[in-house]
Amino acid sequence: MAEEPGRRRSGVQSLGRAFDVLERLADAGGTASLTRLAADSGLPLPTIHRLVRTLVDLGYVRQERSREYSLGPRLVRLGEASARALRSGAQPLLVGLADALGESANLAVLDGDEVAYVAHAPSRRSMRMFTEVGRRVLPHCTAVGKAMLADEDEQRVRALLARTGMPAATERTATDPDAFVAELARVRERGWALDDGEQEPGVRCVAVTVPGASTPLAMSVSGPTDRMGPDTVERVVPLLQDAADRLARALDPGQESARQTARQTAQETAQETAQETAQKNPSGSGE
């Protein structure tokens, strides 16, 4: 009996390591060697080999002819089930945005080196765009991609850019890693990202991240450039941020959204500063 807690801890540790292997495979673009997985995780090669062989036996990882390992087909079913659950929470919010703004609203996830669109509410004004559900694009030329990458470590961002090569989708697409990283800094500073005809000519898109999500998520509103001018973008951002906050609460009801916490802290700080100022300079003082 005395050994049971230790066995449980070992089992939980192995489970955590197995999921870490899957995450690192995803971060590597879906395929990696045992040597790379061991180097990235800091685990001994025999441990990585044992974990990967178990995942292969279960169908969550497969071995390629190159002797490298890639994500397996059984993950597709889990991903589809997760996407359905995510869509059920996001769809009413996207429909609300589309109705309020008259433009398309979207939800995307960062899946390995790509952005995958998992939910969409079309504009009532007919316009077919690249944001339909199931579409996968590279993140450097989309607002949702920029929004999600802005929350990532710079080293990981540069590694992703090196793997994808930053091909130009249009003449406006950013293709220089240094310039792109600088743009991500601006995204973090202002709290939203912009795709100005960088994925599809004539289309402008605004995006924000879903705060506190366990997987990188972003919501966006997109439409023709002539309808998505500066005034419209200014109107879109707060509505988009509110929808993202509401989705964050729906995904994690027990935790207040990160933006709301930050806003509350800022308000409390401002109130404390005002009180301190009032105490130092009381009204009616002749001094």
C-alpha positions as CSV (number, residue, x, y, z in Angstrom):
1,M,0.0,0.0,0.0
2,A,2.8,2.4,0.8
3,E,4.0,2.3,-2.8
4,E,0.7,3.1,-4.4
5,P,1.0,7.0,-4.1
6,G,4.4,6.7,-5.8
7,R,3.0,4.6,-8.6
8,R,0.3,7.1,-9.1
9,R,2.8,10.0,-9.3
10,S,4.8,8.0,-11.8
11,G,1.8,7.4,-13.9
12,V,0.8,11.0,-13.9
13,Q,4.4,12.0,-14.7
14,S,4.4,9.6,-17.7
15,L,1.1,11.0,-18.9
16,G,2.4,14.5,-18.7
17,R,5.5,13.6,-20.6
18,A,3.5,11.8,-23.3
19,F,1.4,14.9,-23.8
20,D,4.6,17.0,-23.8
21,V,5.9,14.8,-26.7
22,L,2.7,15.5,-28.7
23,E,3.0,19.2,-28.1
24,R,6.6,19.2,-29.2
25,L,5.7,17.3,-32.3
26,A,3.1,19.9,-33.1
27,D,5.5,22.8,-32.4
28,A,8.0,21.1,-34.8
29,G,5.4,21.2,-37.6
30,G,4.1,17.7,-36.9
31,T,7.2,15.7,-37.5
32,A,10.5,15.3,-35.6
33,S,13.2,12.8,-34.8
34,L,13.7,11.1,-31.4
35,T,17.0,13.0,-31.1
36,R,15.2,16.4,-31.5
37,L,12.4,15.4,-29.1
38,A,15.0,14.4,-26.5
39,A,16.9,17.7,-27.0
40,D,13.8,19.8,-26.9
41,S,12.3,18.1,-23.8
42,G,15.5,17.6,-21.9
43,L,14.6,13.9,-21.3
44,P,16.9,11.0,-21.9
45,L,16.7,9.4,-25.3
46,P,15.6,6.0,-23.9
47,T,12.7,7.7,-22.0
48,I,11.6,9.5,-25.2
49,H,11.8,6.3,-27.2
50,R,9.6,4.5,-24.6
51,L,7.0,7.3,-24.6
52,V,7.0,7.5,-28.4
53,R,6.6,3.7,-28.9
54,T,3.6,3.7,-26.5
55,L,2.0,6.6,-28.5
56,V,2.7,4.7,-31.8
57,D,1.0,1.6,-30.4
58,L,-2.0,3.7,-29.5
59,G,-2.2,5.4,-32.9
60,Y,-1.5,8.9,-31.6
61,V,2.0,9.0,-33.3
62,R,3.2,7.2,-36.4
63,Q,6.7,6.4,-37.6
64,E,7.7,7.7,-41.1
65,R,9.9,6.0,-43.6
66,S,12.6,8.5,-42.7
67,R,12.6,7.1,-39.2
68,E,11.2,10.3,-37.9
69,Y,7.9,10.5,-36.0
70,S,4.7,12.4,-36.8
71,L,1.3,13.1,-35.2
72,G,-1.0,10.1,-35.8
73,P,-4.5,9.7,-37.2
74,R,-6.2,9.1,-33.9
75,L,-5.6,12.7,-33.0
76,V,-7.9,13.7,-35.8
77,R,-11.0,12.4,-34.0
78,L,-10.0,14.2,-30.8
79,G,-9.4,17.4,-32.7
80,E,-12.7,17.2,-34.5
81,A,-14.6,16.6,-31.2
82,S,-12.7,19.5,-29.6
83,A,-13.5,21.8,-32.5
84,R,-17.2,21.0,-32.3
85,A,-17.3,21.9,-28.6
86,L,-15.3,25.1,-29.3
87,R,-17.7,26.1,-32.1
88,S,-20.7,25.6,-30.0
89,G,-19.4,28.2,-27.5
90,A,-18.1,30.6,-30.1
91,Q,-20.7,30.5,-32.8
92,P,-23.3,32.7,-31.0
93,L,-20.6,35.3,-30.3
94,L,-19.5,35.3,-33.9
95,V,-23.0,35.7,-35.2
96,G,-23.5,38.6,-32.8
97,L,-20.4,40.3,-34.2
98,A,-21.4,39.7,-37.8
99,D,-24.9,41.1,-37.1
100,A,-23.6,44.1,-35.3
101,L,-20.9,45.0,-37.8
102,G,-22.2,43.6,-41.1
103,E,-18.9,41.8,-41.7
104,S,-17.7,38.2,-41.3
105,A,-16.5,37.0,-37.9
106,N,-14.1,34.2,-37.4
107,L,-12.4,32.0,-34.8
108,A,-9.0,30.4,-35.4
109,V,-6.5,28.2,-33.6
110,L,-2.8,28.0,-33.9
111,D,-2.2,24.4,-35.0
112,G,1.5,23.6,-35.3
113,D,2.9,26.0,-37.8
114,E,-0.5,26.9,-39.3
115,V,-3.6,28.8,-38.5
116,A,-6.8,26.7,-38.7
117,Y,-10.2,28.4,-38.9
118,V,-12.6,26.5,-36.7
119,A,-15.7,28.7,-36.7
120,H,-17.2,31.4,-38.9
121,A,-20.2,33.6,-39.1
122,P,-20.6,35.1,-42.7
123,S,-21.4,38.7,-43.4
124,R,-25.0,39.4,-44.5
125,R,-23.4,41.1,-47.5
126,S,-22.2,38.3,-49.8
127,M,-18.5,37.9,-50.0
128,R,-16.5,34.7,-50.1
129,M,-13.2,34.8,-48.2
130,F,-10.4,32.6,-47.1
131,T,-11.7,32.4,-43.5
132,E,-14.2,29.5,-44.1
133,V,-14.1,26.7,-41.6
134,G,-11.4,24.1,-42.2
135,R,-9.2,26.5,-44.1
136,R,-5.5,26.4,-43.1
137,V,-3.0,29.3,-43.8
138,L,0.3,30.4,-42.5
139,P,0.2,32.8,-39.5
140,H,2.6,35.5,-40.7
141,C,0.1,36.8,-43.3
142,T,-3.1,36.8,-41.2
143,A,-4.4,39.0,-38.3
144,V,-5.3,36.0,-36.2
145,G,-1.9,34.5,-36.7
146,K,-0.2,37.8,-35.7
147,A,-2.4,38.1,-32.6
148,M,-1.5,34.6,-31.5
149,L,2.2,34.8,-32.3
150,A,2.4,38.1,-30.4
151,D,1.8,36.1,-27.2
152,E,4.6,33.6,-28.0
153,D,8.3,33.7,-27.1
154,E,10.4,35.4,-29.8
155,Q,12.7,32.4,-30.2
156,R,9.7,30.2,-30.9
157,V,8.3,32.7,-33.4
158,R,11.5,32.9,-35.3
159,A,11.8,29.1,-35.4
160,L,8.3,28.9,-36.9
161,L,9.1,31.6,-39.4
162,A,12.3,29.7,-40.4
163,R,10.3,26.5,-40.9
164,T,7.5,28.1,-43.0
165,G,9.8,30.4,-45.0
166,M,7.3,33.3,-44.9
167,P,6.1,33.0,-48.5
168,A,4.3,36.0,-49.9
169,A,0.6,35.4,-50.3
170,T,0.2,39.0,-51.8
171,E,2.5,41.9,-52.6
172,R,1.7,43.2,-49.1
173,T,2.7,40.1,-47.1
174,A,5.6,40.6,-44.7
175,T,8.5,38.4,-45.7
176,D,11.3,39.7,-43.4
177,P,11.5,38.0,-39.9
178,D,12.9,41.1,-38.2
179,A,10.2,43.4,-39.5
180,F,7.6,40.8,-38.6
181,V,8.9,40.5,-35.0
182,A,8.8,44.3,-34.7
183,E,5.2,44.2,-35.8
184,L,4.3,41.7,-33.2
185,A,5.7,44.1,-30.6
186,R,3.2,46.7,-31.9
187,V,0.4,44.2,-31.7
188,R,1.2,43.5,-28.0
189,E,1.3,47.2,-27.3
190,R,-2.1,48.1,-28.8
191,G,-3.8,44.8,-28.1
192,W,-5.0,43.8,-31.6
193,A,-3.6,42.8,-34.9
194,L,-4.3,43.8,-38.5
195,D,-4.1,42.0,-41.8
196,D,-4.2,44.7,-44.5
197,G,-4.5,42.8,-47.7
198,E,-1.6,40.5,-46.7
199,Q,-3.5,37.2,-47.2
200,E,-6.0,38.2,-49.8
201,P,-6.0,41.3,-51.9
202,G,-8.7,43.8,-51.0
203,V,-9.5,42.2,-47.6
204,R,-8.7,43.8,-44.3
205,C,-9.0,41.8,-41.0
206,V,-8.7,42.8,-37.4
207,A,-8.0,40.2,-34.7
208,V,-7.6,39.8,-30.9
209,T,-6.5,36.7,-28.9
210,V,-8.9,34.9,-26.5
211,P,-7.2,35.6,-23.2
212,G,-6.2,32.7,-20.9
213,A,-7.1,30.0,-23.5
214,S,-5.1,26.8,-23.0
215,T,-4.5,26.6,-26.7
216,P,-3.8,29.8,-28.7
217,L,-7.1,31.1,-30.0
218,A,-8.0,34.3,-31.8
219,M,-11.2,36.0,-33.0
220,S,-11.4,38.3,-36.0
221,V,-13.6,40.4,-38.1
222,S,-12.9,40.7,-41.8
223,G,-14.3,42.5,-44.8
224,P,-13.5,44.5,-48.0
225,T,-10.9,47.2,-47.5
226,D,-13.3,49.9,-48.6
227,R,-15.7,49.0,-45.8
228,M,-13.1,48.3,-43.2
229,G,-11.6,51.8,-43.0
230,P,-10.0,53.3,-39.9
231,D,-13.4,54.4,-38.4
232,T,-14.8,50.9,-38.8
233,V,-11.6,49.3,-37.3
234,E,-11.9,51.6,-34.3
235,R,-15.5,50.4,-33.8
236,V,-14.6,46.7,-34.4
237,V,-11.8,46.4,-31.8
238,P,-13.8,46.9,-28.5
239,L,-16.6,44.7,-29.7
240,L,-14.1,42.0,-30.7
241,Q,-12.3,42.3,-27.4
242,D,-15.6,41.9,-25.5
243,A,-16.6,38.8,-27.5
244,A,-13.1,37.3,-26.8
245,D,-13.5,38.0,-23.1
246,R,-16.9,36.3,-23.2
247,L,-15.6,33.3,-25.0
248,A,-12.7,33.0,-22.4
249,R,-15.3,33.0,-19.6
250,A,-17.3,30.3,-21.4
251,L,-14.3,28.1,-21.9
252,D,-13.2,28.6,-18.3
253,P,-16.2,29.6,-16.2
254,G,-14.2,29.4,-12.9
255,Q,-11.6,32.0,-13.9
256,E,-12.2,35.6,-14.7
257,S,-10.8,36.7,-18.1
258,A,-7.3,38.1,-18.2
259,R,-8.4,41.3,-19.7
260,Q,-11.1,41.9,-17.1
261,T,-8.6,41.2,-14.3
262,A,-6.1,43.7,-15.8
263,R,-8.8,46.3,-16.3
264,Q,-10.0,45.9,-12.7
265,T,-6.4,46.1,-11.4
266,A,-5.9,49.3,-13.4
267,Q,-9.1,50.8,-12.0
268,E,-8.1,50.0,-8.5
269,T,-4.7,51.4,-9.0
270,A,-6.2,54.6,-10.4
271,Q,-8.6,54.9,-7.4
272,E,-5.7,54.4,-4.9
273,T,-3.6,57.0,-6.7
274,A,-6.5,59.5,-6.6
275,Q,-7.1,58.8,-2.9
276,E,-3.4,59.3,-2.1
277,T,-3.4,62.5,-4.1
278,A,-6.5,63.8,-2.2
279,Q,-4.9,63.0,1.1
280,K,-1.8,64.8,0.3
281,N,-3.7,67.8,-1.1
282,P,-7.0,68.1,0.9
283,S,-9.5,70.5,-0.5
284,G,-10.0,73.7,1.4
285,S,-6.4,73.8,2.6
286,G,-4.8,77.2,2.5
287,E,-1.4,75.8,2.0
